[in-house]
Amino acid sequence: FRSPKNDNYHQVVKRCIELAPQRTGAIAQKAATLAENGHNVLVPVDRINHGKLIAHALLKSDKDRIEDSLVDEDDDDADEILLKMKAADQLPRIDTAEDTIHSYIDANADDETREKHYNALENGELDILITTLIKEGADIPNISAIVHAEGGKSKTQRIQRIGRALRPQNGDEAIIVDVQDRGNFIGNHYSERMKLLNEYYGKYGPTQSTDNTTRPL
């Protein structure tokens, strides 16, 4: 997923990560596939609208519903409103197994709601959790797959979160998926993430996926 050459960092993240319909659809599809293969999947995001879009892709929401959730009455940036409307119009709708259950929570959720979702994931009642809360140090149990949707530079803190979250049962495979972004800023960030993961995990480091958009660990 390639960023425009002349955009500044804020514009690149907005266009190519937060409100990028095809990238978001690829993330939702990967999460759905992993869930169908028996994984409990965590999808960390940095931005609320991005999390909402991933959830809408899995819900196969219609355009009006997506626009209503993204565009606020206080929005006064015409370019951003157009980006949101474009995302709502072009977002792929993902076919999931009938019994696949997913949910999205962010910092607006109270402690009781957060605990309810974490318990549902731990008990196998929830297959995919999309959330902004992993960056706040949430200790989410019983995860066997993470789809890192947020991009950005990878820090040691990310490794620590991965280790805390990925606790596959009975020696089952644990999978980490990252998005192969290209272009200004986000391409360099992707390279830095891959370098760190390879240095940390050694022979268990990233391998190229068949669709050339993600690298599972």
Disulfide bonds with the S-S distance in Angstrom:
none
